Amino acid sequence: MRLTSARRWFKLEESDVNGYSQWLLIFDNVAQEAVSFLKEHLPRQNLMGNILLTTRTEAVATVAGQQHHIVELCAPDLKNAANQLWDRYE
């Protein structure tokens, strides 16, 4: 019941008189086992919110990216990471 209520809120939530009511759901490190649950229970329509999924699995990214953008982030190499750290504290 709570899950259904939460999904309904995300789906139907509209902005207040000042135009504020945007939302962001973040799911970090989504595993393959969670994909079917998320597909079933995440809100599917509402222009007031966004959903951000992070994963280490290409299969999950492919499923999520069927209708949305995929941004692949790679770890920097050791030299670049050291330079960024060094520049920050100079």
C-alpha positions, 0 to 999 in steps of 0.5 A: 500500500505504501509503495502504491501511494508513493508511486501515485504521489510521484506520478500526480504531484504538480507544482504549487502556486510558486511553481516549486515541487520538483523531485529527484529519485536516486537509485545508486548501484542498481543490480540486474535483480532490481530491474524488473521491480523498478520497471514495475514500480517507478513513476512513468509520467510526470514532467516535474521529476527525474530519476537517476540510476547508477549501475556498474552493469552494462545490462542494467544501463541498456535496459534503463537507456532504452528510452533515456540517455546513458552517460558512461563515466570512467575512472580517471587514470592515476596521473590525471587523478593525481593532477586533479588532487594536486591542483585542488590543494595548490 
